[in-house]
Amino acid sequence: MRTTQLFQEWTSSNIVAYAVGALPDLLEVEPNNDKRRGPTITLPRVMNGRIDHPGDWDVFRFRAQAGNKIVAEVQARS
């Protein structure tokens, strides 16, 4: 995880965290709250979601085969 901050004369912005990687990126498109209708993605991939309001879900679907391992890493802010 990296951070950046902008400076101008006597003021500065908030510090913003971001990640850089080699995997393709996918930004969620609302509505994607229904587990039966979430977008189907191809792995490996980075999924970017945002919880916009209480009760909001971000659902993504993918194909898997029995016996294969899938590793998921979640990076989140409160």
MOPAC internal coordinates of N, CA, C and O (Angstrom, degrees):
PM7 1SCF
backbone

  N    0.0000 0     0.00 0     0.00 0    0    0    0
  C    1.4507 1     0.00 0     0.00 0    1    0    0
  C    1.5309 1   107.65 1     0.00 0    2    1    0
  O    1.2310 1   120.94 1   -44.92 1    3    2    1
  N    1.2879 1   115.81 1   135.08 1    3    2    1
  C    1.4614 1   121.80 1   177.91 1    5    3    2
  C    1.5134 1   109.25 1  -118.58 1    6    5    3
  O    1.2310 1   120.65 1   -16.46 1    7    6    5
  N    1.3271 1   116.37 1   163.54 1    7    6    5
  C    1.4608 1   120.72 1   177.10 1    9    7    6
  C    1.5170 1   109.57 1  -132.47 1   10    9    7
  O    1.2310 1   121.44 1   -22.06 1   11   10    9
  N    1.3134 1   114.84 1   157.94 1   11   10    9
  C    1.4556 1   120.34 1   175.31 1   13   11   10
  C    1.5160 1   108.93 1  -143.86 1   14   13   11
  O    1.2310 1   121.04 1   -21.69 1   15   14   13
  N    1.3159 1   115.62 1   158.31 1   15   14   13
  C    1.4506 1   122.09 1   179.35 1   17   15   14
  C    1.5199 1   107.41 1  -151.14 1   18   17   15
  O    1.2310 1   120.39 1   -41.28 1   19   18   17
  N    1.3091 1   116.86 1   138.72 1   19   18   17
  C    1.4586 1   121.24 1   179.21 1   21   19   18
  C    1.5159 1   110.09 1   -98.84 1   22   21   19
  O    1.2310 1   120.86 1   -39.17 1   23   22   21
  N    1.3336 1   115.97 1   140.83 1   23   22   21
  C    1.4641 1   121.93 1   179.43 1   25   23   22
  C    1.5164 1   109.64 1  -123.27 1   26   25   23
  O    1.2310 1   120.57 1   -39.21 1   27   26   25
  N    1.3330 1   116.51 1   140.79 1   27   26   25
  C    1.4596 1   121.59 1   175.53 1   29   27   26
  C    1.5247 1   107.87 1  -148.29 1   30   29   27
  O    1.2310 1   120.92 1   -63.66 1   31   30   29
  N    1.3023 1   115.84 1   116.34 1   31   30   29
  C    1.4668 1   123.98 1  -177.91 1   33   31   30
  C    1.5263 1   111.26 1    44.79 1   34   33   31
  O    1.2310 1   119.17 1    74.49 1   35   34   33
  N    1.3328 1   119.18 1  -105.51 1   35   34   33
  C    1.4645 1   121.97 1  -174.53 1   37   35   34
  C    1.5232 1   113.64 1  -104.79 1   38   37   35
  O    1.2310 1   120.22 1  -164.17 1   39   38   37
  N    1.3044 1   117.18 1    15.83 1   39   38   37
  C    1.4595 1   119.23 1  -178.32 1   41   39   38
  C    1.5307 1   110.09 1  -135.59 1   42   41   39
  O    1.2310 1   121.02 1   -16.50 1   43   42   41
  N    1.3115 1   115.66 1   163.50 1   43   42   41
  C    1.4702 1   120.11 1   177.74 1   45   43   42
  C    1.5282 1   109.55 1  -147.45 1   46   45   43
  O    1.2310 1   121.02 1   -18.89 1   47   46   45
  N    1.3111 1   115.65 1   161.11 1   47   46   45
  C    1.4609 1   121.19 1   177.91 1   49   47   46
  C    1.5248 1   110.15 1   -85.66 1   50   49   47
  O    1.2310 1   120.98 1    -7.00 1   51   50   49
  N    1.3304 1   115.73 1   173.00 1   51   50   49
  C    1.4613 1   120.96 1   170.72 1   53   51   50
  C    1.5253 1   108.44 1   -66.06 1   54   53   51
  O    1.2310 1   120.39 1   -22.83 1   55   54   53
  N    1.3079 1   116.87 1   157.17 1   55   54   53
  C    1.4614 1   121.25 1   174.40 1   57   55   54
  C    1.5211 1   108.07 1   -78.17 1   58   57   55
  O    1.2310 1   120.24 1   -49.57 1   59   58   57
  N    1.3264 1   117.15 1   130.43 1   59   58   57
  C    1.4563 1   122.82 1  -178.31 1   61   59   58
  C    1.5283 1   108.73 1  -115.96 1   62   61   59
  O    1.2310 1   120.79 1   -51.74 1   63   62   61
  N    1.3337 1   116.10 1   128.26 1   63   62   61
  C    1.4617 1   121.31 1   178.44 1   65   63   62
  C    1.5231 1   109.67 1   -91.88 1   66   65   63
  O    1.2310 1   120.71 1   -35.49 1   67   66   65
  N    1.3333 1   116.25 1   144.51 1   67   66   65
  C    1.4605 1   121.19 1   176.31 1   69   67   66
  C    1.5134 1   108.99 1  -152.03 1   70   69   67
  O    1.2310 1   121.00 1   -19.91 1   71   70   69
  N    1.3229 1   115.69 1   160.09 1   71   70   69
  C    1.4606 1   121.48 1  -179.96 1   73   71   70
  C    1.5184 1   109.10 1  -120.24 1   74   73   71
  O    1.2310 1   120.77 1   -32.36 1   75   74   73
  N    1.3166 1   116.13 1   147.64 1   75   74   73
  C    1.4620 1   122.79 1   177.78 1   77   75   74
  C    1.5192 1   107.15 1  -123.99 1   78   77   75
  O    1.2310 1   120.80 1   -46.86 1   79   78   77
  N    1.3302 1   116.07 1   133.14 1   79   78   77
  C    1.4592 1   119.47 1  -179.46 1   81   79   78
  C    1.5108 1   111.04 1  -154.76 1   82   81   79
  O    1.2310 1   120.99 1    -1.85 1   83   82   81
  N    1.3252 1   115.71 1   178.15 1   83   82   81
  C    1.4583 1   121.41 1  -176.19 1   85   83   82
  C    1.5319 1   113.09 1   -98.90 1   86   85   83
  O    1.2310 1   119.50 1   171.45 1   87   86   85
  N    1.3191 1   118.55 1    -8.55 1   87   86   85
  C    1.4642 1   120.91 1  -177.93 1   89   87   86
  C    1.5244 1   111.18 1   -80.60 1   90   89   87
  O    1.2310 1   119.91 1   -27.89 1   91   90   89
  N    1.3419 1   117.77 1   152.11 1   91   90   89
  C    1.4614 1   119.97 1   175.75 1   93   91   90
  C    1.5262 1   110.66 1   -64.49 1   94   93   91
  O    1.2310 1   120.68 1   -32.42 1   95   94   93
  N    1.3081 1   116.31 1   147.58 1   95   94   93
  C    1.4624 1   124.81 1  -176.49 1   97   95   94
  C    1.5209 1   110.81 1  -103.16 1   98   97   95
  O    1.2310 1   120.39 1   -33.54 1   99   98   97
  N    1.3269 1   116.86 1   146.46 1   99   98   97
  C    1.4519 1   121.66 1   173.92 1  101   99   98
  C    1.5228 1   107.95 1  -136.52 1  102  101   99
  O    1.2310 1   120.30 1   -54.45 1  103  102  101
  N    1.3227 1   117.04 1   125.55 1  103  102  101
  C    1.4570 1   122.64 1   177.10 1  105  103  102
  C    1.5216 1   108.07 1   -98.06 1  106  105  103
  O    1.2310 1   120.24 1   -48.36 1  107  106  105
  N    1.3146 1   117.14 1   131.64 1  107  106  105
  C    1.4592 1   120.73 1  -179.17 1  109  107  106
  C    1.5274 1   111.12 1   -61.95 1  110  109  107
  O    1.2310 1   121.58 1   -27.43 1  111  110  109
  N    1.3195 1   114.59 1   152.57 1  111  110  109
  C    1.4598 1   121.73 1   174.84 1  113  111  110
  C    1.5202 1   106.73 1  -127.19 1  114  113  111
  O    1.2310 1   120.73 1   -58.71 1  115  114  113
  N    1.3301 1   116.21 1   121.29 1  115  114  113
  C    1.4639 1   120.62 1   179.14 1  117  115  114
  C    1.5229 1   109.76 1   -76.09 1  118  117  115
  O    1.2310 1   118.92 1   -29.43 1  119  118  117
  N    1.3103 1   119.66 1   150.57 1  119  118  117
  C    1.4595 1   125.61 1    -3.23 1  121  119  118
  C    1.5308 1   111.13 1   -84.08 1  122  121  119
  O    1.2310 1   120.35 1   -45.06 1  123  122  121
  N    1.3020 1   116.94 1   134.94 1  123  122  121
  C    1.4652 1   122.00 1   173.48 1  125  123  122
  C    1.5246 1   109.49 1  -138.86 1  126  125  123
  O    1.2310 1   121.18 1  -132.98 1  127  126  125
  N    1.3293 1   115.35 1    47.02 1  127  126  125
  C    1.4635 1   122.48 1  -177.11 1  129  127  126
  C    1.5223 1   113.14 1   -96.12 1  130  129  127
  O    1.2310 1   119.58 1   168.59 1  131  130  129
  N    1.3247 1   118.41 1   -11.41 1  131  130  129
  C    1.4646 1   122.18 1  -174.89 1  133  131  130
  C    1.5289 1   109.64 1   -98.49 1  134  133  131
  O    1.2310 1   120.14 1   -60.65 1  135  134  133
  N    1.3258 1   117.34 1   119.35 1  135  134  133
  C    1.4656 1   120.17 1  -176.19 1  137  135  134
  C    1.5227 1   112.71 1   -63.74 1  138  137  135
  O    1.2310 1   119.59 1   161.93 1  139  138  137
  N    1.3281 1   118.39 1   -18.07 1  139  138  137
  C    1.4653 1   121.14 1   177.28 1  141  139  138
  C    1.5292 1   111.80 1   -85.61 1  142  141  139
  O    1.2310 1   119.94 1   166.73 1  143  142  141
  N    1.3386 1   117.71 1   -13.27 1  143  142  141
  C    1.4629 1   120.60 1  -175.11 1  145  143  142
  C    1.5250 1   114.06 1  -126.39 1  146  145  143
  O    1.2310 1   120.02 1  -171.23 1  147  146  145
  N    1.3106 1   117.57 1     8.77 1  147  146  145
  C    1.4645 1   120.11 1   178.25 1  149  147  146
  C    1.5174 1   110.17 1   -61.13 1  150  149  147
  O    1.2310 1   119.69 1   -26.90 1  151  150  149
  N    1.3234 1   118.20 1   153.10 1  151  150  149
  C    1.4639 1   120.08 1  -179.54 1  153  151  150
  C    1.5275 1   111.26 1   -64.59 1  154  153  151
  O    1.2310 1   120.56 1   -39.22 1  155  154  153
  N    1.3277 1   116.54 1   140.78 1  155  154  153
  C    1.4586 1   121.71 1   177.02 1  157  155  154
  C    1.5202 1   108.27 1   -87.46 1  158  157  155
  O    1.2310 1   120.39 1   -53.52 1  159  158  157
  N    1.3169 1   116.86 1   126.48 1  159  158  157
  C    1.4635 1   121.98 1  -176.98 1  161  159  158
  C    1.5208 1   109.99 1  -115.27 1  162  161  159
  O    1.2310 1   120.99 1   -18.26 1  163  162  161
  N    1.3165 1   115.71 1   161.74 1  163  162  161
  C    1.4546 1   123.25 1   174.73 1  165  163  162
  C    1.5174 1   108.06 1  -105.02 1  166  165  163
  O    1.2310 1   120.51 1   -49.54 1  167  166  165
  N    1.3237 1   116.63 1   130.46 1  167  166  165
  C    1.4661 1   121.47 1   179.05 1  169  167  166
  C    1.5175 1   110.25 1   -91.35 1  170  169  167
  O    1.2310 1   117.88 1   -27.22 1  171  170  169
  N    1.3188 1   121.65 1   152.78 1  171  170  169
  C    1.4592 1   126.82 1    -1.92 1  173  171  170
  C    1.5306 1   110.75 1   -79.55 1  174  173  171
  O    1.2310 1   120.80 1   -29.57 1  175  174  173
  N    1.3044 1   116.07 1   150.43 1  175  174  173
  C    1.4602 1   122.18 1  -177.01 1  177  175  174
  C    1.5194 1   109.12 1  -164.21 1  178  177  175
  O    1.2310 1   120.77 1   -25.02 1  179  178  177
  N    1.3164 1   116.14 1   154.98 1  179  178  177
  C    1.4613 1   122.93 1   171.92 1  181  179  178
  C    1.5193 1   107.21 1  -101.67 1  182  181  179
  O    1.2310 1   120.22 1   -55.73 1  183  182  181
  N    1.3279 1   117.18 1   124.27 1  183  182  181
  C    1.4537 1   121.69 1   176.87 1  185  183  182
  C    1.5184 1   108.54 1  -104.57 1  186  185  183
  O    1.2310 1   121.02 1   -49.13 1  187  186  185
  N    1.3222 1   115.66 1   130.87 1  187  186  185
  C    1.4620 1   121.57 1   178.34 1  189  187  186
  C    1.5161 1   108.71 1  -112.47 1  190  189  187
  O    1.2310 1   120.85 1   -59.26 1  191  190  189
  N    1.3224 1   115.97 1   120.74 1  191  190  189
  C    1.4584 1   120.78 1   179.11 1  193  191  190
  C    1.5082 1   110.35 1  -128.68 1  194  193  191
  O    1.2310 1   121.66 1   -10.95 1  195  194  193
  N    1.3189 1   114.43 1   169.05 1  195  194  193
  C    1.4629 1   120.04 1   179.75 1  197  195  194
  C    1.5231 1   108.05 1  -144.96 1  198  197  195
  O    1.2310 1   120.70 1   -50.70 1  199  198  197
  N    1.3162 1   116.28 1   129.30 1  199  198  197
  C    1.4561 1   121.23 1   175.38 1  201  199  198
  C    1.5236 1   106.21 1   -87.21 1  202  201  199
  O    1.2310 1   121.09 1   -73.26 1  203  202  201
  N    1.3449 1   115.53 1   106.74 1  203  202  201
  C    1.4692 1   121.03 1  -172.53 1  205  203  202
  C    1.5241 1   114.09 1   -84.99 1  206  205  203
  O    1.2310 1   120.10 1   153.21 1  207  206  205
  N    1.3257 1   117.42 1   -26.79 1  207  206  205
  C    1.4631 1   120.58 1  -176.39 1  209  207  206
  C    1.5190 1   108.69 1  -156.48 1  210  209  207
  O    1.2310 1   119.64 1   -18.05 1  211  210  209
  N    1.3208 1   118.29 1   161.95 1  211  210  209
  C    1.4616 1   120.29 1   178.59 1  213  211  210
  C    1.5293 1   110.78 1   -55.16 1  214  213  211
  O    1.2310 1   120.33 1   -46.78 1  215  214  213
  N    1.3168 1   116.97 1   133.22 1  215  214  213
  C    1.4476 1   121.97 1  -179.96 1  217  215  214
  C    1.5214 1   114.12 1    88.81 1  218  217  215
  O    1.2310 1   119.76 1   175.05 1  219  218  217
  N    1.3408 1   118.06 1    -4.95 1  219  218  217
  C    1.4668 1   121.65 1   178.98 1  221  219  218
  C    1.5187 1   109.43 1   -72.14 1  222  221  219
  O    1.2310 1   120.42 1   -41.79 1  223  222  221
  N    1.3192 1   116.79 1   138.21 1  223  222  221
  C    1.4587 1   124.23 1   175.66 1  225  223  222
  C    1.5083 1   108.24 1  -120.97 1  226  225  223
  O    1.2310 1   119.90 1   -27.15 1  227  226  225
  N    1.3033 1   117.80 1   152.85 1  227  226  225
  C    1.4557 1   122.87 1   169.92 1  229  227  226
  C    1.5191 1   106.71 1  -121.16 1  230  229  227
  O    1.2310 1   120.44 1   -67.92 1  231  230  229
  N    1.3221 1   116.76 1   112.08 1  231  230  229
  C    1.4595 1   123.25 1  -173.39 1  233  231  230
  C    1.5219 1   109.54 1  -111.10 1  234  233  231
  O    1.2310 1   120.75 1   -48.39 1  235  234  233
  N    1.3344 1   116.17 1   131.61 1  235  234  233
  C    1.4627 1   123.44 1   174.37 1  237  235  234
  C    1.5168 1   107.23 1  -130.84 1  238  237  235
  O    1.2310 1   119.98 1   -37.18 1  239  238  237
  N    1.3277 1   117.64 1   142.82 1  239  238  237
  C    1.4602 1   122.05 1   179.13 1  241  239  238
  C    1.5228 1   108.84 1  -117.21 1  242  241  239
  O    1.2310 1   120.81 1   -28.15 1  243  242  241
  N    1.3387 1   116.06 1   151.85 1  243  242  241
  C    1.4638 1   120.79 1   176.54 1  245  243  242
  C    1.5207 1   108.61 1  -151.68 1  246  245  243
  O    1.2310 1   121.04 1   -22.52 1  247  246  245
  N    1.3256 1   115.62 1   157.48 1  247  246  245
  C    1.4658 1   121.09 1   177.86 1  249  247  246
  C    1.5283 1   108.67 1   -86.85 1  250  249  247
  O    1.2310 1   121.15 1   -37.38 1  251  250  249
  N    1.3231 1   115.40 1   142.62 1  251  250  249
  C    1.4639 1   121.15 1   178.63 1  253  251  250
  C    1.5175 1   109.04 1  -143.19 1  254  253  251
  O    1.2310 1   121.00 1   -20.87 1  255  254  253
  N    1.3276 1   115.70 1   159.13 1  255  254  253
  C    1.4537 1   121.30 1   177.02 1  257  255  254
  C    1.5223 1   108.85 1  -120.49 1  258  257  255
  O    1.2310 1   121.14 1   -35.92 1  259  258  257
  N    1.3120 1   115.42 1   144.08 1  259  258  257
  C    1.4591 1   120.70 1   177.67 1  261  259  258
  C    1.5282 1   109.17 1   -56.93 1  262  261  259
  O    1.2310 1   120.90 1   -44.53 1  263  262  261
  N    1.3269 1   115.88 1   135.47 1  263  262  261
  C    1.4564 1   121.29 1   178.62 1  265  263  262
  C    1.5152 1   114.00 1    95.22 1  266  265  263
  O    1.2310 1   119.64 1   159.61 1  267  266  265
  N    1.3369 1   118.30 1   -20.39 1  267  266  265
  C    1.4678 1   120.84 1   176.88 1  269  267  266
  C    1.5239 1   109.84 1   -80.87 1  270  269  267
  O    1.2310 1   120.60 1   -34.06 1  271  270  269
  N    1.3193 1   116.46 1   145.94 1  271  270  269
  C    1.4599 1   120.83 1   178.34 1  273  271  270
  C    1.5268 1   109.28 1   -97.89 1  274  273  271
  O    1.2310 1   121.26 1   -40.89 1  275  274  273
  N    1.3155 1   115.20 1   139.11 1  275  274  273
  C    1.4665 1   122.47 1   176.07 1  277  275  274
  C    1.5106 1   106.75 1  -123.38 1  278  277  275
  O    1.2310 1   120.61 1   -51.23 1  279  278  277
  N    1.3155 1   116.44 1   128.77 1  279  278  277
  C    1.4526 1   121.49 1   178.37 1  281  279  278
  C    1.5232 1   108.10 1  -109.50 1  282  281  279
  O    1.2310 1   120.29 1   -53.51 1  283  282  281
  N    1.3006 1   117.05 1   126.49 1  283  282  281
  C    1.4703 1   122.35 1   178.65 1  285  283  282
  C    1.5194 1   108.89 1  -119.47 1  286  285  283
  O    1.2310 1   120.63 1   -47.64 1  287  286  285
  N    1.3017 1   116.40 1   132.36 1  287  286  285
  C    1.4666 1   122.16 1   177.11 1  289  287  286
  C    1.5216 1   107.86 1  -123.06 1  290  289  287
  O    1.2310 1   120.73 1   -51.51 1  291  290  289
  N    1.3100 1   116.21 1   128.49 1  291  290  289
  C    1.4672 1   121.19 1  -179.06 1  293  291  290
  C    1.5244 1   108.73 1  -110.65 1  294  293  291
  O    1.2310 1   121.15 1   -52.20 1  295  294  293
  N    1.3275 1   115.40 1   127.80 1  295  294  293
  C    1.4510 1   121.24 1   173.03 1  297  295  294
  C    1.5203 1   105.91 1  -117.58 1  298  297  295
  O    1.2310 1   120.17 1   -58.97 1  299  298  297
  N    1.3240 1   117.29 1   121.03 1  299  298  297
  C    1.4531 1   120.44 1  -173.25 1  301  299  298
  C    1.5266 1   110.87 1  -141.93 1  302  301  299
  O    1.2310 1   121.95 1   -23.69 1  303  302  301
  N    1.3012 1   113.87 1   156.31 1  303  302  301
  C    1.4677 1   122.56 1   173.24 1  305  303  302
  C    1.5178 1   108.61 1  -118.65 1  306  305  303
  O    1.2310 1   120.39 1   -30.85 1  307  306  305
  N    1.3047 1   116.86 1   149.15 1  307  306  305
  C    1.4645 1   118.43 1   175.96 1  309  307  306
  C    1.5081 1   108.97 1   -93.01 1  310  309  307
  O    1.2310 1   120.10 1   180.00 1  311  310  309

